[in-house]
Amino acid sequence: MMRFWRFETRQARIGAWALLFVLTGLRLGLAARVGVTPDEAYYRLWALHLQSGYLDHPPMIALWIRLGTTLFGDGGFGIRVLGPVSALAGSAFLIQAGRDLFGTQEAGYRAALLLNATLMLGLGAATATPDTPLVFFLALVLAACGRLLATGNPVWWLGIGAGFALAFDSKYTAVLPAAGCGLWFLTSRVQRRSWPFVLSGAVLGAAMISPVLWWNATHHWASFLKQGGRAGDWNPLRALNFLLELVGGQIGLATPLIFALFCLGVVWCVRHRRSSQAASLLAWMSLVPALVFVQHALGARVQANWPVVIYPVMALGAAATGYRIGTACCLGLFMTSLVTLQGIFALLPLSAHFDVIARQSAGWDGLIGEIRQAAPDRPALVAGDYALASILRYHAKDQPVLSYDSRWRYLDGATGGKAPEDRSDLSVLPSRRAVSGRAPERMPDIPSGMSSDLPSGAGTGGRSMLLVLREGERADLPALWLKPALPGHVCRRLRGMPVVCYRLVPLAVMPLKPTHRLGLYRLP
């Protein structure tokens, strides 16, 4: 057993690959078995209407979902399939990076298994989120960095620039390890001699991210401002709480022992930065993002998944320390496998409070069934929350779905000549196409005296309108629009037990004052 985790023999390395393939199979099974989550339904709408940028993230996740659904259909498996496949390919890149950076087969295999034993990759690779392509392309960057140091050929800076660009096109946090890599270049006398290639790599990377930059420039930098708008916040009264949440979240996502090894790996890299270019590179690429996240936590909450941008880097650092990883990997794999098997087979009758996968994915089709039972005329559904609106759109494809969340203004019409579904007749709900050089249009206000009774007309196919409102939530709509709620409530259920319940409120859209600002958007 000990020799397996040291990967000194060919049999141990074959065993490691066998384990990676088994994990990939489990992730594919989870991807096929589990229902689509609200965020995945949201990204699916992006994939149906490709753009060079979106309000929340760059477009890579939309491209991945588009490819997956084209090959495997518009279901959970098609939406997620590239996640498990990319995790396996990324593991191969990480193995190559460890071999090149530290000169041993062992370092790469140790890093790959450490990363695969985290809950972040173990479960995250089976879901469709921007973190999945982000981690893959960062593994590609590390492999290119390894080739640079192993061969001494500066042309690999072009690969590094391209890899960072693709990671940035996945999630903006890729700029943090890229900044760390840039600081490593500036502090390395050896690497500074290769500045023409570094400049060429930077130009190549800039060209590859230019569509994202252009989209932001023509939309008043909305995506950059949304993601980076709180970077300078300072909240000393809650700073300690935010910092503890940050650390606790990483202990949970990485699993406790692997998180400890990650931290020891960063310390090891810092201590050996003068004697090893590889250690210096990993130290810069891990410390710069870590310091940014700590600074952010002094004023606002850091979401638990943000620091995963440095997990591949820290996995290599932990592998280089030489500490035994067997216990940490076994614990991480046990935790990950337990959650995965529960998601696939529902082995235990857990409540939604303890079943983390079912809490997000289960019962949405049943909710639609209860809504249709309560309102058999299949009205147009209205939701304020973007995630709820997205999952309603996914499960109720034959009903119009509308939302008053203003983020929908940034979803343009379909590209490639495919028009959005039936949005040409929306006299009061026009499609949200941005005009170059201008802020995206808001839905025009409904002038006083103009007939705006949507239940009788435009954009809903002549259907009535029904607001789906979470129990205890207040509708952010004019009171005049709200009719008495239908009796009772409808629920999303897990094994017959309610997870979340909703009220159904019929709407009668009435004329508003000219000064009233309200946008209703029909989902494509």
Helices and strands as residue ranges (DSSP letters): H 2-6, H 10-33, H 38-48, H 60-72, H 76-80, H 82-102, H 105-116, H 119-124, H 131-151, H 156-168, G 172-174, H 175-187, H 189-192, H 195-217, H 222-228, H 236-254, H 256-271, H 277-297, G 306-310, H 311-320, H 326-345, H 356-361, H 364-374, E 380-383, H 386-395, E 401-403, G 406-410, G 454-456, E 465-470, G 479-481, E 490-494, E 497-507, E 521-522
